[in-house]
Amino acid sequence: MDSTHDGIGHIDGSQVATTQRFTVVLNEDAFVQLDDLIVCEQTLPGGRGTLAHYGIVVEGSGIVEGAKFASDTSRIFGSQTMPGSAVRTVTVQILRTDPEVWLAPLPGAAARLARAEERRKALFQDRMDGGELYL
């Protein structure tokens, strides 16, 4: 799979990433909504392999970096007399890690939409017996 195709952004290094939740700063062209499944990977310390975090988007938000007051928004985007930029983020609730090692995601790590087998892993379908859910 081409991971750059579904790349959505990077784990926010200005917010705390925990073993339960993390924030992704979205690329300008990323389309992400509630309930989308996300995956990010990191190399474990000491060369112990790769750890994947699978999660679900539970919140989306936006802010204008550089704006201290509400009126700064017009100065940044209207008259362009102040520097600043719009930033969109999503909050991701971790559903699963693979392997089952509970470390926080690495700030700055690339995040992407989970597809195909990654979606199955995020939802634990690879461990379910019986009927198949088509995604």
C-alpha positions as CSV (number, residue, x, y, z in Angstrom):
1,M,0.0,0.0,0.0
2,D,1.2,3.5,-0.8
3,S,1.1,5.2,2.6
4,T,1.6,8.6,1.1
5,H,-1.7,8.3,-0.8
6,D,-3.8,8.3,2.4
7,G,-1.4,10.5,4.5
8,I,-3.4,13.0,6.4
9,G,-0.9,14.7,8.6
10,H,1.4,14.3,11.6
11,I,0.9,13.7,15.3
12,D,0.8,17.1,17.0
13,G,4.0,17.8,19.0
14,S,2.5,20.8,20.8
15,Q,-0.1,18.5,22.5
16,V,0.4,15.6,24.8
17,A,0.1,12.2,23.0
18,T,-0.9,9.5,25.5
19,T,-1.6,5.8,25.4
20,Q,-5.3,6.6,25.0
21,R,-5.5,9.7,22.7
22,F,-3.5,11.9,20.4
23,T,-4.0,14.8,18.1
24,V,-3.2,14.9,14.4
25,V,-2.4,18.2,12.6
26,L,-4.0,17.8,9.2
27,N,-2.5,18.5,5.9
28,E,-4.2,21.2,3.9
29,D,-5.7,18.8,1.5
30,A,-6.7,16.1,4.0
31,F,-10.4,15.1,4.3
32,V,-11.0,13.5,7.7
33,Q,-14.3,13.3,9.5
34,L,-15.7,11.7,12.7
35,D,-15.4,7.9,12.9
36,D,-12.7,7.7,10.3
37,L,-10.1,5.1,11.3
38,I,-6.5,6.3,11.5
39,V,-3.1,4.5,11.8
40,C,0.3,5.7,12.6
41,E,3.5,3.7,13.1
42,Q,6.8,4.2,14.9
43,T,10.0,2.2,15.4
44,L,10.3,0.8,18.9
45,P,13.4,1.9,20.9
46,G,16.4,-0.5,20.6
47,G,15.3,-1.8,17.2
48,R,12.6,-3.9,18.7
49,G,10.4,-3.6,15.6
50,T,7.5,-1.4,14.5
51,L,4.5,-0.4,16.6
52,A,1.3,0.6,15.0
53,H,-1.4,2.6,16.7
54,Y,-4.9,2.2,15.3
55,G,-7.6,4.8,16.4
56,I,-10.9,6.4,15.6
57,V,-11.5,10.1,15.0
58,V,-13.6,11.4,17.9
59,E,-13.3,15.2,17.4
60,G,-12.3,17.7,14.8
61,S,-11.2,21.3,15.4
62,G,-9.6,24.4,13.8
63,I,-7.7,27.4,15.1
64,V,-5.8,30.3,13.6
65,E,-2.2,30.1,14.8
66,G,-1.0,33.6,15.4
67,A,-4.4,35.0,16.5
68,K,-4.5,36.1,20.2
69,F,-7.9,37.9,19.9
70,A,-10.9,37.2,17.8
71,S,-10.4,40.4,15.9
72,D,-6.9,39.2,14.9
73,T,-8.6,36.8,12.5
74,S,-9.6,39.7,10.2
75,R,-6.1,41.1,10.4
76,I,-4.6,37.8,9.4
77,F,-7.0,36.9,6.6
78,G,-8.7,40.2,5.6
79,S,-6.2,43.0,5.7
80,Q,-3.2,40.6,6.0
81,T,-1.5,43.0,8.4
82,M,-0.6,40.1,10.8
83,P,1.1,36.8,10.2
84,G,-0.9,33.6,10.9
85,S,-2.4,30.5,9.4
86,A,-5.4,28.3,9.8
87,V,-4.7,24.9,11.3
88,R,-7.2,21.9,11.4
89,T,-6.7,19.0,13.8
90,V,-8.5,15.8,14.8
91,T,-8.4,14.0,18.1
92,V,-7.9,10.3,17.8
93,Q,-9.0,7.7,20.4
94,I,-6.6,4.7,20.3
95,L,-8.5,1.4,19.8
96,R,-5.5,-0.9,19.4
97,T,-1.8,-1.2,19.2
98,D,0.0,-3.9,17.3
99,P,1.9,-5.6,18.8
100,E,0.1,-5.0,22.1
101,V,2.7,-2.7,23.6
102,W,1.2,0.3,25.3
103,L,3.5,3.2,24.5
104,A,2.3,6.6,23.5
105,P,2.5,7.5,19.8
106,L,5.6,9.4,18.7
107,P,5.0,13.1,18.2
108,G,5.7,14.1,14.6
109,A,5.0,10.6,13.3
110,A,3.0,10.5,10.0
111,A,-0.7,9.5,10.3
112,R,-2.8,8.1,7.5
113,L,-6.3,6.8,6.9
114,A,-6.6,3.1,7.7
115,R,-7.5,1.0,4.6
116,A,-8.3,-2.6,3.9
117,E,-6.4,-4.9,6.4
118,E,-5.5,-1.9,8.6
119,R,-9.3,-1.2,9.1
120,R,-9.8,-4.9,10.0
121,K,-7.0,-4.7,12.5
122,A,-8.3,-1.4,14.0
123,L,-11.7,-3.1,14.6
124,F,-10.2,-6.4,15.8
125,Q,-11.9,-8.2,12.9
126,D,-8.7,-10.2,12.3
127,R,-9.4,-11.9,15.7
128,M,-13.1,-12.5,15.2
129,D,-14.5,-15.9,14.2
130,G,-17.6,-16.2,11.9
131,G,-19.2,-13.7,9.6
132,E,-17.2,-11.2,7.7
133,L,-18.0,-7.5,7.8
134,Y,-17.3,-5.8,4.4
135,L,-15.6,-2.4,4.7
